[in-house]
């Protein structure tokens, strides 16, 4: 979502780091460009002014201008100001109330309110181990109640039975009573929406709130609507009083102004963000992590969390045992490519790695992207089990058959086989290293039952202080220490990694989480 803004800010700030010293004019010139970049990203003018004033106040001080690394100091100041603008410490949904805890979902029609209700209910059920009851209060939109009931069945969450003819307030009261009698921990109330704000909508929402006294009032806003989302938040907050915001479609190509403006303008925290259509595509909003991503510093903690959520422990252990014997066939490669897709694709994973913005663009220009991964999987799917197990069987006639079946060409198959050979050779070398990279990777992502490294708690169970300490230890703001500089085996010509950083890529000579290869979290290569 922040791709364009991230590119602009990274380019502006990297220009400062190349200077041995900074003058006040250098800082002011850079801030003028930052101001333009934020305005082009649709950030509210008042927010941009406040942001640049805060940065200038600190950046032109003696601590920066006389610093040994003034450019890095300015980047840190910009990062801190971004975190402050986004809300400082992230806030989750609160449950500090007598159950059943009512959560009122409000928003305009089409913002993804009903889907977000089901996503949150699933998240609370799976992660917080809460018993959740959902109820649709939308009596006007055709099949709105049926939609929530269908989603409830998909996510395994109970929904309030539909009774025709009841008003929104009557349904809300019935939901609270049913949740109390049924021993539920949380009751989620999905209110009706409108295409635009009007007095009828606001009056109904205010009446429901008065009748249920919700512990949380969450506004669901579409990030693609830009500043309109901010105006909607202001209006709802003035009428019903919001406690938090859920931004949907954060995976879109929006300029990101809504996310950057929302907290600063309304004073209400962004608690969750929707990152896709799938029912589990919902993430906690962490201001510090988002700020790091915008400035190209990566987000290692989220990468660890995503890996922990998506890695299949049984398959990972089976793979570890095969790798220990030096076995790595095309079926194993396919499994690892699928693992990359689950973690958000090549772009999603690289966006979380520190210092990878420049290389990400180089890869895209060379045709190395998520479509390439899909093509590789299609090629492997068109092979027989014997061919996947023994690639030496693939002669010209077989390659032509596979190319026809996968919609590719024999040349693409040859490239895939070359990548596989490189990965297989590396795996054999790694398996011979006593306690080497393979063992570290296994510990990091649960391969072989190692789980996360000793002493490191499950990121999903960490409090903000623990996450901050983990981020510091992993160097989320300062690259990946301990990894050797150099090229990536099999990368297209002209694509070079940042000096001192060498996280390997799937199908390109090694991999990322669950993909084999160098440990992207630091540590010396043995």
N, C-alpha and C positions, 0 to 999 in steps of 0.2 A: 504493500500500500504506500509506503514512504519512499519508494524507489527513486523517483525524480528528486525529491527533496534531499534524500540521502546523498545522491550523486553530487548535487549542487553544494551542499554543506561540506562534504568530504573534500571536494576540489578546492573550495575557498580556504578551508582550514589547513589543508596540506600545504598550501602555498606559504602559510605562516611558519610551518615547521622547518621549511628549507632555509629560513633566514637565521643568521647567527645572532642577530639582535633585532629588537623591534622598537620602533618609535611610536609615538601617540598617533601620528598620521597613518602608519601601517595598520594599527588596530581599527581606527575609524573607517579606513577604506574597506577593510574586511567586513566590518559590521554593516556598512552600507549594502554590500553584496548579500550578507545574511538577511538583512531586512527585505531586500527584493525577493530572495528565495522563499522566505516565509509568506510574504504577501501573494506570490504566485502559487503557493501551496494552499491558498484560500484560508489562511489563518486570520482571525479577526484583527483589525487594525489596532485596537486598544491592547490586545495581547502582544502584538509585535512590538509596539512602543515600550511596553513594560519590560519585555524580554531584553531588548537591545539596551535599554537604560541600565538594567541590572548588570549586564555583561560589561558595558563600557565603564561603569563605576568601578568595577573590580579590575578590569583588564588594563586600564591605563595607570594603575598604581605602581609604586616602586617594586612591589613583589613580583610583578611580571616583567616590566621593562628592564630590570636589572638582573633577572633570573638567568641561570646558565642555559636553561631550555625554555625560552619565553614562548615559543610556539606551542609546546606541549602544555604550558601553563594556561594559555588562552583556551586550548581545547578542553582542558579540565573545567575551566570556568563556564564555557558554553554547555558542557555536559551537565554540570550542576544546575545551571539555569533551566535547561530543558527538563530535568527531573523535577525541579520545583514547579515549573509550568504545568507538568503532567500530573502533579499531585503529591510529590514526595514519596512517602511510603504507600504501597498499595493497600487497598482495603477490600476485604472479602465480604460475603453476605453474612450478616450477624444472626445469631440464634439465641442471644441472651434474653430470653423471654420464656414465659410459661407456655409449654406446648398445648395445643398445636400453634405454631408460630405462623401468623398470616403474612404472606408476601403478595403484594398487589402489583400486577404488571400493567403498565399503561403505555400509550403511544399511539401514533397515527396508523391508519390502515396501510398495509403493505410494508411496514417496517420490519416484519419478521417476528412479531410479538408472540403469536401462538407457537411457532417453531421454537423460539427461544425459551418459552415456558417449559416445553417438553425437554429441551436440552439441559436446562438448569435442574429440572426434576431428576433426570437421569444422573446428572453429576452429583447431586446431593445424595441420591440413593447409593451410587457406586462408591463415592469417595468418603462422604461424611456418614454413611450408613444410617441415613434418616428414612423414616417411613413417610412418604409424600403422597398427598391427595391433590389432584388437579381438578379445577372447576372452570368451565367456560361461562362467562357472564355476557357473552355477545349474543343478544337475542335478535339482532337485525341482519347481520351478514348471513346469507344462505349457507347452511351446512357448517357453520363455524364450530358448533358444539360437536358435531360428528368428526370434524377434523381433529380436534383435541383428543377425542376418544380413540381414534385410529392411531394417533401418535403415542398415546398412553400405552396401547397394546404393543407397539413397536419397541418402546423403551422399558416395558415391564413396570409401569407406574399406574396406580389406580386412578380412575377419573370418576367424578360425581355423576350418578345416573341422571339422564336428561328427563325433565318434567316439563311438558309443554305448557305455555301460558304464563309462566312465572317471570317476574321482572328481574333485573340485574341484582337489585338489593335483596330480593327474596332468595335468589339462588345463592348469593354470597352468605347470607345467614344460615341457609341450609347446609352449605359446605362447611362452615365453622362448626356447626353442631354435629355433623356427620364425622368430621375429623376428631372432635372431642370424644364422641362415643366410640369411635373405632380405634382410638389409641394412636393416632398419627402424630408425627413430630412436626410436620410442616404442611400447610395448606396453601396452594398457589392459585391465585385468582386472576384469570386471564380476562381483562376487561375488553369492551368493544372499542373499536377505533373508528376514525373518520378519515376521509381523504384530506381534509383540512381542519384546522382548529375551529370549533364553534362552541357557543354557549351551552347547547344541549349536551354535547359530549362532556364538557367540563363539569356541568351540573350533575350528570350521572356518576362520574368518577368521584366527585366530592361526596356524593350521597353514599356510595359504596364504602368509601374510606371512613366516613362517620359511623357507619353501621358495623364495620369489622375491626377498626382500630389496628391497621396492619403494622407490623414491626418494621417491614421494609416496603418502600414504594419505589419500584425500579422502572425507569423510563427506558423503553427499547427504541433506539434511534438508528436509522440507516446512515452509515458513514458516507455513503455515496452522495447524499443530499447536501454535503458541505455545510455552509453556514445556516441553511434552513434547519438543520438538526439542532444547532445551538439555539436558534430562536424558539423552536419547539420545546426544548428543555427549559428555557426561561419561562415560557407560558405555563407549562405544567407545574413547575416549581412554585410559581406565584399563586396558583390556584389550589393545588393539593399538597405541596411540600414534598419534594423528592428526597430520597435518602441515597440514591445511587443511579448509575446509568449503565446500560448494556448496549454496546455499539455492535451492530451487525454489519456483515459484508466488509470486514476489515481486510479480507484477502483480495478485494477488488483493486481496480486501477485508479481509485480516487486520489486526489492530491494530499489527503490527510489532514486538511485544515480543521475538520470537525473534532477529530481526536485531540489535536493540539490545543484547540480553543475551549473545549467543553468544560474542563475542570476550572480553568482560569476565569471563564466568564460566569459560570453558574455557581462555582464553589462546591459542586457536588462531585464525588469521586466516580471515575469510571471503574466499575467493579469487574465486569466481564466483557470479553470481545468474541464475536462470532467470526470464525476463520474459514468457513466453508459450508457446504450444503449438508454434509453428513451430520448425523445426530450427535456425534461426539466431537464435532468441530467447534469447541468452545474452550476458551482459555482465560485464566485469571489475567487481569491487567496489572503489569508491574511497571511503573513509571521508569525505574532505573534501567530495566532491560530494554524498554522501547527506546529510551534515549540512546543507549549504547548501539542499538541497531541503526538508528537514524544517522549516527556519526560514524558508522562503519566499524564499530568496536566489537561487533558480534554479541552473542548471547549464549555463552557456554552452559549456564545453569539450565536454561530452557531446553538446550540440546540434550543434556543429561536426562532431564525429566521426560522428554519425548521418547528418547531411546528406552528408558525404563518402562514406559507405557506400551511401546509397540513391539519390543523384542519378545519373540516366543521362546520361553526358556527351554522347552523340550527340544525344539528344532536347533536352538543355539548350542545346546549341549551335544547333540548328535553331530553337528558341524564341527565342534571343537575336537571331538574324538576322531573324526575323519581327517581334519587338518593335522592332528598330532601324528598321524600315520603318513602324512604327505599326500593325501588324496584330496583332489579338488576338481570335480568335473563340471560340466555345463549346467547340470541341475542345481549344483551348489551356487554357481554364479547367478542363475535365475532367482534363487531364493534371496540372495543378497541384493539384487536389483529391486526385487519387490519390497525388501526391507527399506531401501532408500525411498521408494514411492510412499510407503506408509509414514515415513518421517517428514514428508512434505516435499519430496522431490529434490533434485539436485540444487535448484535455486533456493529452496527453503532451508536446506541444511547449510549451504554455503553462506547464506545470509546471517547465520548464527555464529559463523566462525570469524574471529578477529582478523581484520586486515584483508578480507577477501573481496572487497567491492571491485577493485580494479581487475582482478583475475576473473570475477564473475562476468564482467563485460567482455573480456577477451574470449572466454569460453563460448558465450552467446554468439559472438561474431564468427567463431569457428564452427558453429553448428552443433556444439556440445550442449545439449539441453535435455529437458524432461522427455521430449518427443523421441530423442535418441534412445533413452532408456526403454521406452515403450516398444520401439522397433527391435531392440536387442531381445526383449522378452518374447516378442512375436516370432523372431527367428528361432529361438530355442524351443518355443511351443510347437513349431512346425517340424521339429526333429523327432525321430523315434527314440524310445528309451535307450536303445543300444547306442545310438549316435550321441546322445547326451553323455552317456557313460564313457564312450570311447571316441573322441573327436577325430582320431586318425582314420576312421571309416569314411569321413566326408570327402569323397572324390568329386570330380566335376559334375557327374550325372546327379548325384545326391544334392549337391549345392543348387543345381538348377531347380530341382523339385522343391527344396526348402525355400528358395527365393520366390517361386510361384506361390507357394502356400502362405508366405508371410508378407507378400506384396513388396519385397525388397529386391536386391540384386546380389549376384554372386560376390561382387566386390564388397558389399556390406557384410556378407557372411565371413569373408576373409579377414576383414577388420575385427569382427567379433572374435574370431579364433585367435588372432594375434593378441588381442587384449586378454583373452583367457589364458594363453600360454604365459604371458607376463605375470598374471596374477598367480597362476599355479606355481611358477618358479619362485616367486616371492614367498608364497605360503610355505613351500618346502624349506626355504632358507630360514624363515621365522620359526618353524617347528623345531629346528635344530638348536636354536638359541636357548640356553639354559635360563629359564625364568625371564625370557625376552619379551618382545613386543606382543606376541600372541597371548602370553599369559596375562600381560597388563590389559590387553583389550578384553580378554575373557572376564577379568575382574570388573572392569568398568561397565560392561554391558551384560553381565550375568551369564556369559558363556561358560559352560562347565560347572555351573552352580556356584560360581564365585561371588555373584551379586555385585553390589557396588563396592568400591575399595574399602578396606577395613577402616573404621573410624568415621566414615562418611555416611550420615543418615540419609534416609530416603528423601529426595528433594521435595516430594509432594507432602511430606510431613514436617518440613522445616518451618520455623517461624521466620519473620523478616530479618532478624539479627543473624540467624544461622545462614540464611541465603546470602546475605551481604558478605559474611565471612567466607563462604564457599566461593562466591564470585571473585573475592580478593585473591584467594588461594589459586584459583584457576587462571587468573590473569585475564579476566573478561574484558578489562579495559586496556590491556597492554600487550596484545599478541600472545603467542604460544611459545614460551621459553623452552629450550631443550630440544626443539625439533631442528634437524639439520637443514641448512639452505640447499637449494638446488632445484632441478627440474622434476617434472612429473613424468614417469615412464608412460609413453603412449599418448601424451597430450599433443594436440595439433601444433603445427609450427607457429611460433610467435606468441604462444601462451606461456607465460612465466609466472611462477608463484612469488609472493612477496618474500624478500630476503629474510631468512631466519624462520620462515613458516612453511611447513610442508605437510598439511593434512592431505591424505591421499583420497582419490575419487574413485567411485565404483566403476568397474569396467575399464579403468584407465591405468591399471598397474597396481592398484591396491584398493582401499576403501575407507569408509567412515564407520560410524557405529554399526556393529554387526556385519561389517563389510570387509574386515581384515585390514591390515596396513598399519601405518604409524599411529601411535597414540596421539590423538589431537588435543590432549589435555596436558601436554608437557611431559617432562621426565626424559632423562638421557637414553638414547638408543644404545642398547648393549650389543 
